[in-house]
Structures are given as C-alpha cells and as structure tokens.
Amino acid sequence: MSRWFRHYTGMMRDEKLVAVAIRSKQPVERVVWIWGVILESASEIDDGGRFEVDPIEVAYFLRTDEADVAAVFQALTNAGRLADGIVVKWSDRQYQSDKSAERQARYRERKQGKDRHGDNGSLGGDGVVTSRDGHVTPQEAETDTDQNQIENTPPSPQGGEAGASFADVEKCFPRSPHFNHAKAERAWRRLAPADKQACASKAERFGRWWAAEQVKRNRSMADSLPFAPPLDKWIADGAWRSFEALPAQSQPSPDLVVIQEGDPIIPAIERIRGRKVIFGDRGTSTVTKAEIEQARAA
C-alpha cells in the first residue's frame, strides 16, 4: 500500500475539473474535494488506480445530496478521468519507485556509500523526483528509526470490532457543529483497550440509530446535526456505556424499506422525491414506508 501519492501541480486550478463542476452543476471546491478523495482511495488500495469511494458516505461527509455526488462522478467519467472504478492514467503520475519500501532500500544504499566514502553530497540517481517543468527535488527519505517503528508495529486486524480505531468511530458518528477532532481523539486514547472496542461498537450502533431517528422525524441528516452530541463529550463522559437503553438494534429501522434496482415502483418514488434514487454497489437503496405508500397511491 502506498503511504503517499503524487499530488500534481495545478490540481487546485485544473480547468478540466472546473469543466466537470459546470457540467455537474456543482461547486468547483466540491468537485476538487471528491477528486482528491478518489485519488487517496486509489493510493491506499494500490492496485493500478482502482478506487472504492461510496457516494453515500461522501454525501454525508459533505452534507449534500447523494444525487449531487453522483452527478460529479458521472461528469468525471464523461471527462475521461474515471472508467469502471479506475482512475484513468493513474500510472502516468504514480510510480513503483515512490513506494516507501523501495525508497528505504535506496536510502540505506546511499547511506552506506556515504559512510564508506565520507561523502555528504546531494542525492542523485533514483533519489530524485523530476517535476514537469524539469526542476529536480530530492526525495524525502525515511530514517532507520521511522522504518523500525513501521516494521515493529503489529498489523491492524481487518473488519469487526478487532479492527476498531478512532477513525472508525469518527466515520460513523453524526458530526455535531461543536465537534472537536483533537479533543475527541484525546478522549479516545484515554480509554482502555477493551473499552475502545466497546466504544467503537456503540458508536457504530448509535450512528445507525441516529440516522433512523431522523427518517422517523422526516428531518434531513444535515438538519439533525445541531442536535447531535459532540463526540469528545460522548466518549469522555462515558455516554457510550449507557447506550444499551436506546433502540440500537442491528436490524434496519422498521420505517425503512430496502428496494432493489429495477423495481417498477422506483419512477414513482423519484417523482415524489424530485430526484433520482441512488443505489449502492449491491444494487439496493432504502426508502421510507411513507414514500412507498405515496408511490403506490400515485
């Protein structure tokens, strides 16, 4: 997995991204942000530009409508930036030599050469990155201490509570306007390992319960956030311990109905909503029972 990727010069002023914003009828800053998230995902997966970005999660993070995010993805595809879940021309800017393990090997070779010859000269050969305008910039090398810390860090288990982290908690918890990342992370770090596992599980359940409650109240997620508890206080005050008293079952809310892509009732629901129904990778989406009833009546 790549630890970093090449953020190309001019990305923040890319005229093609401006064109994407115009065609998708979305703010250019939203388009640039979504494009950056796609590039980060491709770097993390490290599989020839393949990315996995959930438009629903992006919509929640940006406090916008899923249809707006879908419009940006479609415009990026039409512009030739994306194709079948792949960042087009990813390998043109990202190189195997950028990976930390290979950089570290080259760094050690150079260090050994300097120790033998007493040469403190500038880096050369594979130790440089050449930009488009021809300037040469030294690669940032990791120290032996940094590499030892990386090598001695146990791998994080994938999935389930065993892989719980603060990022997992932050991702699923409703973002209060009073959210303070630093305070919340400090509160998280103070928890015992067993409490971290329990807290992460409760946070994920709280997030599902909160979303279902907003559907019941016919209130959008964005409108509900001022009423959400700040995450740092929720953790530090131990509110997560008493969450068992709330209806946080794993099952979907009884007020929500899962529909499959291609269901004949979808056009009627879209007319009621005034926008398209967005489906996930599994070809499903959720609608309210009220929407189903209105669609059938129509």
Secondary structure, 3 states (H helix, E strand, C coil): CCCCCCCCCCHHHCHHHHHHHHHHCCCHHHHHHHHHHHHHHHHHHCCCCECCCCHHHHHHHHCCCHHHHHHHHHHHHHCCCEECCEECCHHHHCCHHHCHHHHHHHHHHHHHHHHHHCCCCCCCHHHEEECCCCCEEECCCCCHHHHHHHHHCCCCCCCCHHHCCHHHHHHHCCCCCCCCHHHHHHHHHCCCHHHHHHHHHHHHHHHHHHHHHHHHCCCCHHHHHHHCCCHHHHHHCCHHHHHHHCCCCCCCCCCEEEEECCCCCHHHHHHHHCCCCCCCCCCEEEEEHHHHHHHHHC
